[in-house]
Amino acid sequence: MQITIDIPDSLHLSEAELRSELAIALFQQDRVSLGSASKIAGMHIMDFQKLIGDRGICIHYDVEEFQQDVQHLQERGWL
């Protein structure tokens, strides 16, 4: 989907900054996952994690996600 938004020049926001702000807002509202938010922001997931961490935003990470991560690591032979 493509959406065009007119942003006043007085806000001094680049496209990248606007994408990051949108991604952060959607993530905080639990409307998108961490991975989806990082894609919206156009950032590597680790860079997005640092960005939200710098803002004091907690990562939503529950037991099920932890178990999925452990499974993926095991499948790759890393555990």
Beta strands, then each sheet from edge to edge (+ up, - down):
end
